[in-house]
Amino acid sequence: MTTHRFPEPPAGPALPVRRAMNAALVLSVVAGLGWTVGMIYTLASWNL
């Protein structure tokens, strides 16, 4: 019986794109958390 295999995509060009996308995602999450903490701090210290 023959097996039908799909050719594997080349791993070379996709790796830098994936690395950049992960770095952008991490930076955006950190920026979002920083903004949220800053807003909470601003609202908490508003009445002081």
C-alpha positions in Angstrom: 0.0 0.0 0.0 1.3 3.4 -0.9 1.5 6.2 1.6 0.7 9.8 0.5 2.9 12.3 2.3 2.6 16.0 2.0 5.9 17.7 1.3 7.3 19.5 4.4 7.5 23.2 4.0 11.0 24.7 4.2 11.8 25.8 7.7 14.4 28.5 6.7 12.3 31.6 5.7 9.5 31.1 8.1 11.7 31.0 11.2 12.7 34.7 11.3 9.1 35.8 10.7 7.8 33.7 13.5 10.6 35.0 15.8 9.7 38.6 15.0 6.0 37.9 15.4 6.6 36.4 18.9 8.8 39.3 19.9 6.1 41.8 18.8 3.5 39.9 20.7 5.5 39.8 23.9 6.3 43.5 23.6 2.7 44.4 23.0 1.6 42.4 26.0 4.2 44.1 28.2 3.2 47.5 26.9 -0.5 46.8 27.5 0.2 45.6 31.1 2.3 48.7 31.7 -0.5 50.9 30.4 -3.0 49.1 32.6 -0.9 49.4 35.7 -0.3 53.1 35.0 -4.0 53.8 34.6 -4.8 51.9 37.9 -2.0 53.9 39.7 -3.3 57.2 38.2 -6.9 56.5 39.2 -5.9 55.2 42.7 -3.7 58.3 43.4 -6.3 60.8 41.9 -8.0 61.4 45.3 -4.9 61.7 47.3 
